Amino acid sequence: MKIYLKILSAFYFIGGSLHFLDLLDLRLKFSEMNLIWKTWILYLLIFDILAAVGLWTAKTWGANLFLMVAGSQLIAYVGFMNFFGSQYVLIAFHLITIALYIWFMKKNTKLI
């Protein structure tokens, strides 16, 4: 479980870093986005980084943030696909990471 949390933490840190690049207009044009997109990018930036730190340190709040971020992205990308576009890779990523997390939790009831 510890190794899985570290790997998951790295993915969330990368995600947060990409959203930071968006904020600086180095990847996506944050300055040209509407308010909903800007809010979404800021939400993901903050909570991806917080989840990464919590997962890296194997804290319960990190796992909770991971599940919150993954769940909110699934809701956004599945339920509001017409607004957020087709994000099939992210949908698959979140479904797989949540399933693996549940599987590891069933094998070992402790987070650490």
PAVO-86949 format. One record per residue (C-alpha): x, y, z; residue in one letter. Coordinates in steps of 0.5 Angstrom, whole numbers, padded with zeros to 4 digits, always signed. Example, Ala and Ser with C-alpha at 12.3 -4.5 7.8 and 13.67 -1.06 7.14 Angstrom:
<recs>
+0025-0009+0016a
+0027-0002+0014s
</recs>
This chain:
<recs>
+0000+0000+0000m
+0006+0005+0002k
+0009+0004-0005i
+0002+0005-0009y
+0001+0012-0005l
+0007+0014-0007k
+0006+0013-0014i
-0001+0016-0013l
+0002+0022-0010s
+0007+0023-0016a
+0001+0023-0021f
-0003+0028-0017y
+0004+0032-0016f
+0004+0032-0024i
-0003+0034-0024g
-0002+0040-0020g
+0004+0042-0023s
+0001+0042-0030l
-0005+0046-0027h
+0000+0051-0024f
+0003+0052-0032l
-0004+0053-0034d
-0004+0059-0029l
+0002+0062-0032l
-0001+0061-0039d
+0005+0056-0041l
+0000+0050-0042r
-0007+0052-0043l
-0009+0060-0044k
-0012+0061-0037f
-0012+0068-0038s
-0017+0067-0044e
-0022+0062-0040m
-0029+0063-0037n
-0030+0064-0030l
-0032+0057-0029i
-0026+0054-0032w
-0021+0058-0028k
-0025+0056-0022t
-0024+0049-0024w
-0017+0050-0025i
-0015+0053-0019l
-0019+0048-0015y
-0015+0042-0018l
-0009+0046-0017l
-0010+0047-0010i
-0013+0040-0008f
-0008+0036-0013d
-0002+0039-0009i
-0005+0038-0002l
-0007+0030-0004a
+0000+0029-0007a
+0003+0031+0000v
-0002+0027+0004g
-0001+0021+0000l
+0006+0022+0000w
+0006+0022+0008t
+0001+0017+0008a
-0004+0021+0012k
-0012+0019+0012t
-0013+0026+0010w
-0009+0025+0004g
-0013+0019+0002a
-0020+0023+0003n
-0017+0029-0002l
-0015+0024-0007f
-0022+0021-0007l
-0025+0027-0007m
-0021+0030-0013v
-0022+0023-0017a
-0030+0023-0015g
-0031+0031-0017s
-0027+0030-0024q
-0031+0023-0025l
-0037+0027-0024i
-0035+0033-0028a
-0032+0029-0034y
-0038+0024-0034v
-0044+0028-0032g
-0042+0035-0036f
-0038+0032-0042m
-0041+0037-0046n
-0038+0043-0042f
-0031+0040-0040f
-0030+0036-0047g
-0028+0028-0047s
-0023+0026-0042q
-0023+0019-0043y
-0016+0018-0041v
-0017+0022-0034l
-0024+0018-0033i
-0020+0011-0034a
-0015+0014-0030f
-0019+0015-0024h
-0023+0009-0024l
-0017+0005-0024i
-0014+0009-0019t
-0020+0008-0014i
-0021+0001-0016a
-0014+0000-0014l
-0014+0004-0008y
-0021+0000-0005i
-0017-0007-0007w
-0011-0005-0003f
-0015-0003+0003m
-0019-0009+0003k
-0012-0013+0003k
-0009-0009+0008n
-0014-0005+0013t
-0009+0000+0015k
-0007+0006+0011l
+0000+0006+0013i
</recs>
